Amino acid sequence: MSRAAMLAWAAWCVLGPAAAPAAAPADQGDLMSPDGTLHVTVAVTDGRPTVAVTWKGEPLLEPSPIGLAVAGAKDGGGWREVGRSARSADETWTPVWGKRRVVRNHCRELVLSLARAGGPLLRMDILFRAYDDGAAFRYVLGPGAGPPQTVEVTDDLAEFRFAGDWEAWSYRRENRPLGPERLSQAKGDRHYPMTLRAGADRYLALVEAALEDFAWMELASEAGSRAVRVEVASSRVATPFATPWRVLMVGPTPGALVDSDLLANLNPPCRIEAPSWIKPGVAFWDWRAWGHKADGFTYGLDLESWKRFVDLAGEAGVPYLLLDADWYGPEFDASSDPTTAKQGANVEELIRYARARGVGILLYLNDKATEKHDLDTVLGHYARWGAAGIKYGFMKGSGQAKVRRTREVIEGCAKHRLVCNFHDGPVPPTGDVRTWPNCLTREFCHSQSDAKRAFTPSTFLLQVAVNMLAGPVDMCNGLLDLTHSLEQRPKIFQQVDSTITAEAARTLLVFSGLTVVPDSADAYRRHPDLFAFIAAQKMPWDESRTLAGEIGQYIVMMRRTGETFLVASATNE
């Protein structure tokens, strides 16, 4: 990259996704949200930057230290302020798909410029944003005209010192979210999103936005303290470089957090040229339907079963069928060829059959297969077959390397006009669906019946209020054959604690660009009223709104496309 290009890229990082924010009035001090309710106070004390936040006159964050640790420096101190500048933005943009047709990006921004006398990093800007529904900050390393350098960031020194001992819930991978727990009772590692109840009409969440080429954020707590520390694994970056945003969402209800577009607003615009080929929607799925018996027919992972799904999908306007593991052989066997279907699984014939009926086929690809087969070659092979996308399974790695690999998969899919979905243990979504809308969803949750366990109604509600704040999640609701699924199906290991009405409702309540439903075509034909509700979910949504709800207790949601209004609700046990 040329020096001029690097400086232009750095300027883009400072300005962020809002197109050239206009200069704000002359106030260069604290930062206020556009509606004046959220107040961000920025200072440099004893060589360390701090931030404090109030909302509607009540403190949320007491003065909290922020900063980065880099290799070769003893600590994150020694900074002095050398300048401040302010900007504002008020624009609207149209996502390829999302919670609503038009999104408003309305914010004010303060840039705090810092310098220090010695060490491997001499210049740093910290960007602060104030929105009506939250605050965010990010670090820009090596801004200005200095020579580029490689910096190893060893940790993030931010510590969120909350103003109250509030209830908190936090993401816990393939398990029920942790909580509620008082901040002072939390001890050890936590994962974001962390959702907090600070009062009857004050809800907060700690999340991250615009994760790109950097290790994702982790959280840590100590018993007896209300503070939550940020931790990151080591990342090597070339300056100028902008880190992800650390984000504090705020709202009067849990639903306000669920409905927020804050993370998307903190991400850059779509990088895919002419993305009209990207189609969100419902997907049938063969994996959990395997073994279902209907009128003498037993579902398998085979062409005859897949065609049953395609026939119903074509009739009902369901856009996708997802073929999961085993279509090209044992998924964890490195000798399995992901470009050759196993005997009896004529995938090319299936794709032709499906395309003739307006249905796209999504193909599973295990990370193991890419050890001996080049990823781009495999994706190109699927595109030539006419596949619509992939589900990428069991990606190995951690930290910055896994973030880079995730982006490689997403960009590779975009190159070949394929949508994608990430299976177990994905890198967190961080609003990047704005930038890469071909990544329709991720299993950033306990997906129903995964890990050989079924989740409970209250776990579902907690995942909506916690996990889903990060972005679209693949939770795989919609099982209608609740009576016989456990005894017949090898990939259902516990009785699903639900009702058929709740299962249909959950498909709408979960925000996802790919609503993967787990039952057989025959099961959906036996419940035409409930299936009609599922099939009526035509994305992209024009509007989404949480009408009521409380964390872990209940939720009521409305989503609209055109003149079709769909409303669903769910309760706990």
Beta strands, then each sheet from edge to edge (+ up, - down):
strand 1: 22-23
strand 2: 31-32
strand 3: 38-45
strand 4: 48-55
strand 5: 58-65
strand 6: 68-70
strand 7: 80-93
strand 8: 103-115
strand 9: 123-131
strand 10: 134-141
strand 11: 150-156
strand 12: 159-161
strand 13: 167-171
strand 14: 178-182
strand 15: 188-199
strand 16: 202-209
strand 17: 217-221
strand 18: 227-232
strand 19: 235-238
strand 20: 241-242
strand 21: 245-251
strand 22: 281-285
strand 23: 293-294
strand 24: 297-298
strand 25: 320-323
strand 26: 360-366
strand 27: 389-393
strand 28: 419-422
strand 29: 439-442
strand 30: 514-517
strand 31: 543-550
strand 32: 554-561
strand 33: 564-571
sheet 1: 1+ 7- 8+ 9- 10+ 20-
sheet 2: 1+ 7- 8+ 9- 10+ 21- 16+ 15- 13+ 14-
sheet 3: 1+ 7- 8+ 9- 10+ 21- 16+ 15- 17+ 18- 12+
sheet 4: 2+ 3- 4+ 5-
sheet 5: 6+ 11- 19+
sheet 6: 29+ 28+ 27+ 26+ 25+ 22+ 30+
sheet 7: 23+ 24-
sheet 8: 31+ 32- 33+
end
